[in-house]
Amino acid sequence: MDTSAIAQFVPLILIFAIMYFLLIRPQQKKLKDHQKMVAALRRGDQIVTQGGLIGKVVKVKENNEVEVELAEGVKVRVVQSTIAQVLSKTEPAANS
């Protein structure tokens, strides 16, 4: 291979590097932060689902499910990955 062939690949490599740092890496960080948020869910947290429903976590179930109370006596099961935001966290019970 001569230098002209190598020089043709340099722009492709630069484009890939720019795409990685501008698109792929921030998306991976956002996904990691979302997984941490979902893993830290506990009873009493006020949440917003991706559908825009606001409710309070009643029970964290197995199989990636959460039981959420939307209104007095209205409880729904929600898949944890559809939780978009935690509005208010409850403090863990102090061991005394």
N, C-alpha and C positions, 0 to 999 in steps of 0.2 A: 504494500500500500504506500502510496506517496502522500505528501502533505496536503495536496488538494482534496483527496478523498476524506482525510481526517477533518479538514476544515469544513467540509459539507455537513458533518455530523455535529459540530459544535453548536449551531443554532438549535438543533433538535434537543440536545442535552440541556441547553439553557432554558428552553421553553418548558421542558419537563420539570426542571428544578423550580422555576417560577410557579408553575401550576401546583407543585407539591407544597410549597410554602404559603401560597395564597389560598388554596382551596382544600386540599386533602388534610393537611395538618390541623388547621382550625376546626374542621368538621370532626376529626378524631377526638380533639380535646373537648368539644361540646358534647359528644356522645359519652365520653368518660365522666364528665361532670354530671350529666343526666343520670347515668347509672349509679353514681354515688348518692345523688339526691333520692332516687327511688329506693336504694338500699337502706337509707336512713329514715324512711317513713316509719312513723309510729302512731299509735292510737291517740286521737285528739288533734292531729295536724289538720289545718285548714288547707285544702288543695283546690287547684283548677285543672280540669281535664282538657284535652286537646279539643274537645267538642264545646268547651266554654262553660261546662257545669261547675259550680262552686259547691263544695261540700266539706264535711268533716269526716276524717277517717275513723271508723268505728272498730274495724278489725283488720289486721293484716293476715291474710290467709296464705295457704300454700299454693303452689302452681302459679305464682306471679299474679295473684289476685288480691284486691283490696276491697273491703266492704265500706262504702261511703254513704253517709246520711246526708241527703240533699235538703230535706225539710223534716219537720217533726213527724217521725214514723215512716218516712219514705227512704228506704235503703236500697242501694243498687250495688252490684258487683262490677268492679272496674279492673281491667288489665293494667298492671303497674306501669307498663311502658307508655300508656296513653295519658299519664299524668304529666301535665305541661309545667306546672309550677307549684311550689309550696308557699302559701301566703303567710302562714304563721306556724311556727314550730312549738310543740309543747316541750317543756323541760322534762328530762328523765327524772324518775322518782329517786329521791336521795335515799341512800341506804343508811338508816340511823338506828 
